[in-house]
Amino acid sequence: MLVENLAVTYKCYSSIGNSLNLKEMMHEVLRTFVSETYAVYGRYCIKEDGKYKVLTSFGKIKEFDINNYDEYNKNINSLVEDDKRIVIIRLEYGCITLISQNLTADCSFFISMFESFIKKLNISIMSCLNVQKVKEANLLLKEQKKELVEANKAKDDFLANMSHELKTPLNSINIISSVMQKNKDNNLSQKQLKNLEIINKCGSELLYLVNDVLDISKLEAHEISLVNENINIRDFITRIYETILPQAKAKKLNLQIDIDSKITTIYSDEKRINQIIKNLLSNALKFTKKGRIRLQVKDNNNNIIIIVSDEGIGIPKEKLAHIFDRFKQVDSTTSRQYGGTGLGLAISKELALLLNGDISIKSEENVGTSFELTIPKKFNDKYDNNNSKTKTINMQNEIEKIKLNKNQNKEKENILIFNSDPLFFFNLTVKLGKKYKVHQVDNFNEFSTIYQENSILKTIIDFSTISQEVLENINIKEKENIIAIFDNEILLENFANDDIILLKIKKTDINNKLNDI
């Protein structure tokens, strides 16, 4: 009998904790308990909202509700009711119920055995619940990560689209205000010229900020292209120095330049290095009230080190760790006092890494700041710190292609744009101008002259701004080459039928339809 009891105890004890899935584990426990004892039915319930709910069971029995036995609250409870014996094992998380129809058998051994299992049952159930919580947390994290990725993509798309939409009118404002500032007809007062200067300056600053946002979006999407070429360092750095010098003089700052004579040329992306250095110099100018700003270029074996140092306000030691973070500035007063988005250094850092280089910083509050930009003398196309989408272009190869095709280029064909809103068509004119010779007119006489004197490939007419009287005077030799821009298609049909229209484009869609034109 003793051997049999030991065997039963071993089997029942071994059934506990064989799975980290609570339902699977408890089903195995119930199956073993029922099989090795006088029980015909076993059930495990877990408490939710103050009531026991069945998680798993083994065997069959008529309807039974453990919630009717709350008064039996000891660890082990044994009772006889009607034609069945009920054993209730109370646990930290739920309870086990075993039901037997053998009322004469001695169950004292099994009661004692179950009591010895309570500790292991509690530990095993707790482990299963912890694993379940971890799985639920991981699932939640995956869902949140997916949502964050989608939200981040939506943000990047919005920033990129917004930046593109802002650039077109800003470019127009800057170009037109620059042209007006020249005052060729001498019909503007000094006050008007000063206002134009302010408009141009503010437009340029806003365009600079928009470009920062656009650059950060491109960097995140790995859409920045590198155009590598041989760069004469002395000429390159001198040009930057000469560009920045007037700004330094305006603030009465001493701008110094020092280039190591050992360095002659490097092979890298001139535009991106120029962008980084100008960002660093712009910061130096912004945060230095008096003293010196120094631009140095040093030789360092296979690299060059470009140092931009100043005697400005410096940066607190505790802020240095986050200085290259996006949208981060030293404190909230910085953006109010000095302006900026907090993107310049983040862009510079990522561009440096893109060029297989890096940027480091040393700074002391109220003493000054020094940035060190390390760039390889020869960019290695095979070495890629970033995403494979990043493109690298060999400028020398591109120049050779241009030379090879130069003699094959035909004279640009003519496109005539007739409208009374040249500002709206600015983007269209610029883009078409890369491939065609564009004539833009706003009156019938000029239109007629250009049309008669040139061979016109296509005629773009803005039907929303040209009067019907003027349109009736237009005599197109080959009417099928008309591209109609319109606001209202019904009004367009009153002016011209489909027989003379090559293509119809709604005015709001014009920038998206450039390829069709």
VEXDREN-2710 file (C-alpha; in Angstrom, 1 decimal):
% VEXDREN-2710
k/r/px/py/pz
1/MET/0.0/0.0/0.0
2/LEU/2.9/2.4/0.9
3/VAL/4.5/1.8/-2.5
4/GLU/1.2/2.5/-4.3
5/ASN/0.7/5.7/-2.3
6/LEU/4.2/6.8/-3.1
7/ALA/3.7/6.1/-6.8
8/VAL/0.4/8.1/-6.8
9/THR/2.1/11.0/-5.0
10/TYR/5.0/11.0/-7.4
11/LYS/2.7/11.1/-10.5
12/CYS/0.5/13.8/-9.1
13/TYR/3.4/15.9/-7.9
14/SER/5.2/15.6/-11.3
15/SER/2.1/16.8/-13.1
16/ILE/2.5/20.3/-11.6
17/GLY/4.5/22.9/-13.4
18/ASN/5.0/21.0/-16.8
19/SER/3.8/24.0/-18.8
20/LEU/4.0/27.8/-18.6
21/ASN/0.6/28.0/-20.1
22/LEU/-1.8/28.1/-17.2
23/LYS/-4.7/26.4/-18.9
24/GLU/-2.5/23.6/-20.3
25/MET/-0.8/23.0/-17.0
26/MET/-3.9/22.9/-14.9
27/HIS/-5.7/20.6/-17.3
28/GLU/-2.7/18.2/-17.0
29/VAL/-2.9/18.5/-13.2
30/LEU/-6.7/17.8/-13.1
31/ARG/-6.3/14.8/-15.5
32/THR/-3.7/13.3/-13.3
33/PHE/-5.5/14.0/-10.0
34/VAL/-8.8/12.5/-11.3
35/SER/-7.0/9.5/-12.8
36/GLU/-5.0/8.6/-9.7
37/THR/-7.7/9.2/-7.1
38/TYR/-11.3/8.3/-6.6
39/ALA/-12.5/11.5/-8.3
40/VAL/-14.6/11.4/-11.4
41/TYR/-14.4/15.1/-12.1
42/GLY/-11.9/18.0/-11.6
43/ARG/-12.2/21.7/-12.2
44/TYR/-9.9/24.7/-11.8
45/CYS/-11.5/28.1/-11.4
46/ILE/-9.9/31.5/-11.3
47/LYS/-11.5/34.6/-9.6
48/GLU/-12.5/37.5/-11.8
49/ASP/-14.6/40.4/-10.6
50/GLY/-15.3/38.6/-7.3
51/LYS/-16.7/35.5/-8.9
52/TYR/-15.0/32.1/-9.7
53/LYS/-14.9/31.4/-13.5
54/VAL/-14.0/28.0/-15.0
55/LEU/-10.6/28.0/-16.7
56/THR/-10.4/24.2/-17.4
57/SER/-11.9/20.9/-16.3
58/PHE/-11.5/17.2/-16.7
59/GLY/-14.3/14.5/-16.6
60/LYS/-18.1/14.9/-16.5
61/ILE/-20.6/15.8/-13.9
62/LYS/-24.0/17.5/-13.5
63/GLU/-24.1/21.2/-13.0
64/PHE/-21.9/22.4/-10.2
65/ASP/-21.1/26.0/-9.0
66/ILE/-18.1/26.6/-6.7
67/ASN/-19.5/30.1/-5.9
68/ASN/-22.1/28.4/-3.7
69/TYR/-19.4/27.1/-1.3
70/ASP/-17.7/30.4/-0.2
71/GLU/-18.1/29.4/3.5
72/TYR/-15.6/26.6/2.9
73/ASN/-12.5/28.8/3.0
74/LYS/-9.8/26.6/4.5
75/ASN/-6.8/25.5/2.4
76/ILE/-8.3/22.0/2.1
77/ASN/-12.1/21.4/2.5
78/SER/-13.7/18.0/2.3
79/LEU/-17.5/17.6/2.5
80/VAL/-20.2/15.1/1.5
81/GLU/-23.3/16.4/-0.2
82/ASP/-26.1/14.2/-1.5
83/ASP/-24.5/11.4/-3.6
84/LYS/-21.0/12.9/-3.9
85/ARG/-17.9/13.8/-2.0
86/ILE/-16.4/17.3/-2.7
87/VAL/-12.8/18.3/-2.1
88/ILE/-12.1/22.1/-2.4
89/ILE/-8.4/23.2/-2.6
90/ARG/-8.1/26.9/-2.0
91/LEU/-5.1/28.5/-3.7
92/GLU/-3.7/32.0/-3.9
93/TYR/-5.0/32.3/-7.5
94/GLY/-8.2/30.3/-7.8
95/CYS/-9.3/26.9/-6.5
96/ILE/-9.3/23.3/-7.5
97/THR/-12.5/21.2/-7.0
98/LEU/-12.4/17.4/-7.1
99/ILE/-15.7/15.4/-7.0
100/SER/-16.0/11.7/-6.2
101/GLN/-19.1/9.5/-6.2
102/ASN/-17.4/6.9/-3.9
103/LEU/-18.7/7.8/-0.5
104/THR/-17.2/4.8/1.4
105/ALA/-13.5/5.1/0.4
106/ASP/-11.0/6.6/2.9
107/CYS/-9.8/9.9/1.4
108/SER/-7.5/10.9/4.3
109/PHE/-4.3/10.1/2.3
110/PHE/-5.4/12.1/-0.7
111/ILE/-6.4/15.1/1.5
112/SER/-3.0/15.0/3.1
113/MET/-1.3/14.7/-0.3
114/PHE/-3.2/17.6/-1.8
115/GLU/-2.3/19.8/1.2
116/SER/1.4/19.1/0.6
117/PHE/1.0/20.2/-3.1
118/ILE/-0.4/23.7/-2.3
119/LYS/2.9/25.5/-2.2
120/LYS/4.1/24.1/-5.5
121/LEU/0.7/24.7/-7.1
122/ASN/0.8/28.4/-6.0
123/ILE/4.4/28.9/-7.3
124/SER/3.5/27.2/-10.7
125/ILE/0.3/29.2/-11.1
126/MET/2.2/32.4/-10.3
127/SER/4.9/31.6/-12.9
128/CYS/2.2/30.9/-15.6
129/LEU/0.4/34.2/-14.8
130/ASN/3.7/36.1/-14.9
131/VAL/4.6/34.6/-18.3
132/GLN/1.1/35.4/-19.5
133/LYS/1.6/39.0/-18.4
134/VAL/4.9/39.2/-20.2
135/LYS/3.4/37.8/-23.4
136/GLU/0.5/40.3/-23.2
137/ALA/3.0/43.1/-22.5
138/ASN/5.1/42.0/-25.5
139/LEU/2.0/41.9/-27.7
140/LEU/1.0/45.4/-26.5
141/LEU/4.6/46.6/-27.2
142/LYS/4.5/45.2/-30.7
143/GLU/1.1/46.9/-31.4
144/GLN/2.4/50.2/-29.9
145/LYS/5.6/49.9/-31.9
146/LYS/3.6/49.3/-35.1
147/GLU/1.4/52.4/-34.2
148/LEU/4.5/54.4/-33.5
149/VAL/6.1/53.4/-36.8
150/GLU/3.0/54.4/-38.7
151/ALA/2.6/57.6/-36.7
152/ASN/6.3/58.4/-37.4
153/LYS/5.9/57.7/-41.1
154/ALA/2.7/59.9/-41.2
155/LYS/4.7/62.7/-39.4
156/ASP/7.6/62.3/-41.9
157/ASP/5.2/62.4/-44.9
158/PHE/3.5/65.4/-43.5
159/LEU/6.8/67.3/-42.8
160/ALA/8.1/66.4/-46.3
161/ASN/4.8/67.4/-48.0
162/MET/4.5/70.6/-45.9
163/SER/8.1/71.6/-46.6
164/HIS/7.6/71.1/-50.4
165/GLU/4.4/73.1/-50.3
166/LEU/6.0/75.9/-48.4
167/LYS/9.2/76.0/-50.6
168/THR/7.3/77.0/-53.8
169/PRO/5.7/80.2/-52.5
170/LEU/8.8/81.1/-50.4
171/ASN/11.1/80.8/-53.4
172/SER/8.7/83.1/-55.3
173/ILE/8.6/85.6/-52.5
174/ASN/12.4/85.6/-52.3
175/ILE/13.0/85.9/-56.1
176/ILE/10.4/88.6/-56.6
177/SER/11.5/90.7/-53.6
178/SER/15.2/90.4/-54.7
179/VAL/14.2/91.6/-58.2
180/MET/12.2/94.5/-56.8
181/GLN/15.0/95.5/-54.5
182/LYS/17.1/96.3/-57.6
183/ASN/14.6/99.1/-58.3
184/LYS/15.5/99.3/-62.0
185/ASP/12.8/101.9/-62.7
186/ASN/13.7/104.0/-59.7
187/ASN/10.1/104.2/-58.6
188/LEU/10.4/102.8/-55.1
189/SER/11.0/104.9/-52.0
190/GLN/13.7/104.1/-49.4
191/LYS/11.0/102.9/-47.0
192/GLN/9.7/100.5/-49.6
193/LEU/13.2/99.2/-50.4
194/LYS/13.8/98.7/-46.6
195/ASN/10.5/96.8/-46.4
196/LEU/11.5/94.6/-49.4
197/GLU/14.9/93.9/-47.6
198/ILE/13.0/92.8/-44.5
199/ILE/10.7/90.6/-46.6
200/ASN/13.6/89.0/-48.4
201/LYS/15.5/88.4/-45.1
202/CYS/12.5/86.9/-43.4
203/GLY/11.7/84.8/-46.4
204/SER/15.3/83.5/-46.6
205/GLU/15.3/82.6/-42.9
206/LEU/12.0/80.8/-43.2
207/LEU/13.2/78.9/-46.3
208/TYR/16.3/77.9/-44.3
209/LEU/14.1/76.4/-41.5
210/VAL/11.9/74.7/-44.1
211/ASN/15.0/73.2/-45.7
212/ASP/16.1/71.9/-42.3
213/VAL/12.8/70.1/-41.8
214/LEU/13.0/68.7/-45.4
215/ASP/16.5/67.5/-44.8
216/ILE/15.6/65.7/-41.6
217/SER/12.7/64.0/-43.3
218/LYS/15.0/62.8/-46.1
219/LEU/17.6/61.6/-43.7
220/GLU/15.0/59.5/-41.8
221/ALA/13.8/58.0/-45.1
222/HIS/17.4/57.5/-46.3
223/GLU/16.7/59.5/-49.4
224/ILE/19.8/61.8/-49.3
225/SER/22.0/61.4/-52.3
226/LEU/25.8/61.9/-52.1
227/VAL/27.5/63.5/-55.0
228/ASN/31.2/62.7/-54.6
229/GLU/33.9/64.6/-56.4
230/ASN/37.5/65.9/-56.0
231/ILE/37.5/69.0/-53.7
232/ASN/40.3/71.5/-53.6
233/ILE/40.2/72.1/-49.8
234/ARG/41.9/75.5/-49.8
235/ASP/39.6/76.9/-52.4
236/PHE/36.6/75.3/-50.8
237/ILE/37.2/76.5/-47.3
238/THR/38.2/80.0/-48.5
239/ARG/34.9/80.3/-50.3
240/ILE/33.0/79.5/-47.1
241/TYR/35.2/82.0/-45.2
242/GLU/34.5/84.8/-47.7
243/THR/30.7/84.0/-47.5
244/ILE/30.6/84.2/-43.7
245/LEU/33.1/87.1/-43.3
246/PRO/30.5/89.9/-43.9
247/GLN/28.3/88.5/-41.2
248/ALA/31.2/88.3/-38.8
249/LYS/32.2/91.9/-39.5
250/ALA/28.6/93.1/-39.0
251/LYS/28.8/91.7/-35.5
252/LYS/32.3/93.0/-35.0
253/LEU/33.7/89.5/-34.6
254/ASN/37.2/88.3/-35.5
255/LEU/36.8/85.5/-38.0
256/GLN/40.1/83.6/-38.6
257/ILE/41.0/80.8/-41.0
258/ASP/43.8/78.3/-40.8
259/ILE/44.3/75.5/-43.4
260/ASP/47.1/72.9/-43.1
261/SER/49.3/73.2/-46.2
262/LYS/49.7/69.4/-46.4
263/ILE/46.0/69.0/-47.5
264/THR/45.3/69.6/-51.1
265/THR/42.3/67.6/-52.3
266/ILE/39.8/65.2/-50.9
267/TYR/37.1/63.0/-52.5
268/SER/33.7/63.5/-50.9
269/ASP/30.4/65.4/-51.2
270/GLU/31.2/69.2/-51.4
271/LYS/27.6/70.2/-50.9
272/ARG/27.1/68.2/-47.7
273/ILE/30.4/69.2/-46.2
274/ASN/29.6/72.8/-47.0
275/GLN/26.2/72.4/-45.3
276/ILE/27.8/71.0/-42.1
277/ILE/30.5/73.7/-41.9
278/LYS/28.0/76.5/-42.5
279/ASN/25.7/75.1/-39.8
280/LEU/28.6/75.1/-37.3
281/LEU/29.7/78.6/-38.3
282/SER/26.1/79.8/-38.2
283/ASN/25.8/78.6/-34.6
284/ALA/29.2/80.2/-33.7
285/LEU/28.0/83.5/-35.1
286/LYS/24.6/83.2/-33.4
287/PHE/26.0/82.5/-29.9
288/THR/29.1/84.7/-29.9
289/LYS/28.6/88.3/-28.9
290/LYS/32.3/89.3/-28.9
291/GLY/35.7/87.8/-29.5
292/ARG/37.0/85.3/-32.0
293/ILE/35.6/82.6/-34.3
294/ARG/38.2/80.3/-35.8
295/LEU/37.9/77.9/-38.8
296/GLN/40.8/75.4/-38.9
297/VAL/41.5/72.5/-41.2
298/LYS/44.1/69.9/-40.0
299/ASP/45.6/66.8/-41.6
300/ASN/45.1/63.5/-39.7
301/ASN/46.4/60.6/-41.7
302/ASN/43.5/59.3/-43.8
303/ASN/41.1/62.0/-42.6
304/ILE/40.9/65.7/-42.4
305/ILE/39.7/67.5/-39.2
306/ILE/37.7/70.7/-39.6
307/ILE/37.4/72.6/-36.3
308/VAL/35.0/75.5/-35.7
309/SER/35.6/77.2/-32.4
310/ASP/34.2/80.3/-30.8
311/GLU/34.4/82.4/-27.7
312/GLY/30.6/82.4/-27.2
313/ILE/28.2/81.6/-24.3
314/GLY/29.2/77.9/-24.2
315/ILE/27.1/74.9/-23.3
316/PRO/26.5/73.5/-19.7
317/LYS/28.2/70.1/-19.2
318/GLU/25.0/68.3/-18.4
319/LYS/23.5/69.4/-21.8
320/LEU/26.3/68.1/-24.0
321/ALA/25.0/64.6/-24.1
322/HIS/21.8/65.7/-25.9
323/ILE/23.3/68.5/-28.1
324/PHE/22.9/66.4/-31.3
325/ASP/19.3/65.3/-30.6
326/ARG/16.6/66.5/-33.0
327/PHE/14.5/69.5/-32.0
328/LYS/16.7/69.9/-28.9
329/GLN/18.1/73.2/-27.7
330/VAL/20.1/74.0/-24.6
331/ASP/17.1/75.5/-22.9
332/SER/13.7/77.0/-23.7
333/THR/15.1/80.5/-23.8
334/THR/17.6/79.7/-26.6
335/SER/14.9/79.4/-29.3
336/ARG/13.2/82.5/-28.1
337/GLN/16.4/84.6/-28.0
338/TYR/18.3/83.2/-30.9
339/GLY/15.7/81.4/-33.1
340/GLY/16.1/78.1/-34.9
341/THR/14.4/74.7/-34.8
342/GLY/17.1/72.8/-33.0
343/LEU/17.7/70.7/-36.1
344/GLY/20.9/72.1/-37.4
345/LEU/23.3/70.1/-35.3
346/ALA/21.2/66.9/-35.6
347/ILE/21.4/67.2/-39.4
348/SER/25.1/68.0/-39.3
349/LYS/25.8/64.9/-37.2
350/GLU/23.8/62.6/-39.5
351/LEU/25.3/64.0/-42.6
352/ALA/28.8/63.5/-41.1
353/LEU/28.0/59.9/-40.4
354/LEU/26.6/59.6/-43.9
355/LEU/30.0/60.8/-45.2
356/ASN/31.7/58.0/-43.1
357/GLY/32.8/60.7/-40.7
358/ASP/31.7/62.1/-37.3
359/ILE/31.3/65.3/-35.2
360/SER/32.4/65.8/-31.6
361/ILE/32.0/68.7/-29.3
362/LYS/34.0/70.4/-26.4
363/SER/32.4/73.3/-24.6
364/GLU/32.7/75.2/-21.4
365/GLU/29.9/77.6/-20.2
366/ASN/30.8/81.3/-20.6
367/VAL/34.1/80.3/-22.3
368/GLY/33.3/78.9/-25.7
369/THR/32.6/75.9/-27.8
370/SER/34.6/73.8/-30.3
371/PHE/33.2/71.4/-32.9
372/GLU/35.5/68.9/-34.6
373/LEU/34.3/67.5/-37.9
374/THR/36.2/64.4/-39.1
375/ILE/35.9/63.5/-42.8
376/PRO/37.8/60.8/-44.7
377/LYS/40.1/62.1/-47.5
378/LYS/38.6/59.5/-49.8
379/PHE/34.9/58.5/-49.4
380/ASN/34.6/54.7/-49.6
381/ASP/31.5/53.9/-51.7
382/LYS/31.6/50.3/-50.4
383/TYR/31.5/51.3/-46.8
384/ASP/27.9/52.2/-45.8
385/ASN/27.0/53.3/-42.3
386/ASN/23.4/53.8/-43.3
387/ASN/20.6/52.3/-45.3
388/SER/21.2/50.8/-48.8
389/LYS/18.7/53.3/-50.2
390/THR/21.3/56.0/-49.9
391/LYS/22.7/56.9/-53.3
392/THR/26.3/57.9/-54.1
393/ILE/27.1/59.6/-57.4
394/ASN/30.6/60.0/-58.8
395/MET/30.6/63.6/-60.1
396/GLN/33.5/63.0/-62.5
397/ASN/31.6/60.2/-64.2
398/GLU/28.5/62.4/-64.5
399/ILE/30.6/65.3/-66.0
400/GLU/32.0/62.8/-68.6
401/LYS/28.5/61.8/-69.5
402/ILE/27.4/65.4/-70.0
403/LYS/30.4/66.1/-72.2
404/LEU/29.7/62.9/-74.2
405/ASN/26.0/64.0/-74.8
406/LYS/26.7/67.7/-75.2
407/ASN/26.9/67.6/-79.0
408/GLN/23.8/65.5/-79.2
409/ASN/21.6/68.0/-77.5
410/LYS/19.2/69.8/-79.8
411/GLU/18.0/73.4/-79.4
412/LYS/15.2/73.6/-76.8
413/GLU/11.7/73.5/-78.1
414/ASN/9.3/76.4/-77.3
415/ILE/6.4/76.3/-74.8
416/LEU/4.1/79.3/-74.6
417/ILE/2.2/80.0/-71.4
418/PHE/-0.7/82.5/-71.5
419/ASN/-2.0/83.6/-68.1
420/SER/-2.5/86.6/-65.9
421/ASP/-1.2/85.0/-62.7
422/PRO/2.6/84.5/-63.2
423/LEU/3.2/83.8/-59.5
424/PHE/0.9/80.8/-59.5
425/PHE/2.7/79.4/-62.6
426/PHE/6.2/80.1/-61.1
427/ASN/6.9/76.4/-60.2
428/LEU/5.6/75.2/-63.6
429/THR/7.8/77.7/-65.4
430/VAL/10.9/76.7/-63.5
431/LYS/10.4/73.0/-64.0
432/LEU/9.5/73.3/-67.7
433/GLY/12.5/75.6/-68.2
434/LYS/14.9/72.7/-67.5
435/LYS/13.8/71.0/-70.7
436/TYR/12.1/73.7/-72.8
437/LYS/12.4/77.3/-73.7
438/VAL/9.4/78.8/-71.8
439/HIS/7.7/82.1/-72.9
440/GLN/5.2/83.4/-70.4
441/VAL/2.8/86.2/-71.4
442/ASP/-0.2/87.9/-69.8
443/ASN/-1.6/89.9/-72.8
444/PHE/-2.9/89.1/-76.3
445/ASN/-0.4/91.3/-78.2
446/GLU/2.6/89.7/-76.7
447/PHE/1.1/86.3/-77.1
448/SER/0.4/86.9/-80.8
449/THR/4.0/88.2/-81.4
450/ILE/5.7/85.3/-79.8
451/TYR/3.4/82.8/-81.4
452/GLN/4.1/84.2/-84.9
453/GLU/7.9/84.5/-84.5
454/ASN/8.5/81.0/-83.0
455/SER/7.7/77.4/-83.6
456/ILE/5.6/76.5/-80.6
457/LEU/5.5/72.9/-79.4
458/LYS/2.7/73.4/-76.9
459/THR/0.5/76.3/-75.8
460/ILE/-0.6/76.4/-72.1
461/ILE/-3.6/78.6/-71.6
462/ASP/-5.1/79.5/-68.2
463/PHE/-8.8/79.6/-69.1
464/SER/-9.7/80.7/-65.6
465/THR/-8.0/84.1/-65.9
466/ILE/-8.2/84.9/-69.6
467/SER/-11.3/86.6/-70.8
468/GLN/-13.6/85.1/-73.5
469/GLU/-13.0/88.2/-75.7
470/VAL/-9.3/87.6/-75.7
471/LEU/-9.7/83.9/-76.3
472/GLU/-11.8/84.5/-79.4
473/ASN/-9.0/86.5/-80.9
474/ILE/-6.5/83.7/-80.5
475/ASN/-5.9/81.8/-83.8
476/ILE/-3.8/78.7/-83.1
477/LYS/-2.4/77.1/-86.2
478/GLU/-2.4/73.6/-84.8
479/LYS/-5.2/73.7/-82.2
480/GLU/-4.6/70.2/-80.9
481/ASN/-1.5/71.4/-79.1
482/ILE/-3.4/73.5/-76.5
483/ILE/-3.1/72.5/-72.8
484/ALA/-6.1/74.0/-70.9
485/ILE/-5.7/75.0/-67.3
486/PHE/-9.1/75.5/-65.6
487/ASP/-11.0/76.1/-62.4
488/ASN/-14.4/75.3/-63.7
489/GLU/-14.9/72.7/-66.4
490/ILE/-18.3/74.0/-67.4
491/LEU/-16.8/77.5/-68.1
492/LEU/-14.0/75.8/-70.0
493/GLU/-16.5/74.1/-72.3
494/ASN/-18.1/77.5/-73.1
495/PHE/-14.7/78.7/-74.3
496/ALA/-13.4/75.7/-76.1
497/ASN/-14.5/72.2/-77.0
498/ASP/-12.5/69.0/-76.8
499/ASP/-11.6/69.1/-80.5
500/ILE/-9.0/71.8/-79.9
501/ILE/-7.8/70.7/-76.5
502/LEU/-4.8/68.3/-76.2
503/LEU/-5.0/68.1/-72.4
504/LYS/-7.2/69.5/-69.6
505/ILE/-5.7/70.1/-66.1
506/LYS/-7.5/71.4/-63.1
507/LYS/-5.6/74.4/-61.7
508/THR/-5.2/72.8/-58.2
509/ASP/-3.6/69.7/-59.8
510/ILE/-1.0/71.5/-61.9
511/ASN/2.0/70.6/-59.8
512/ASN/1.1/66.9/-59.8
513/LYS/0.6/66.8/-63.6
514/LEU/3.9/68.3/-64.7
515/ASN/5.0/65.0/-66.2
516/ASP/1.9/64.9/-68.3
517/ILE/2.7/68.3/-69.7
END
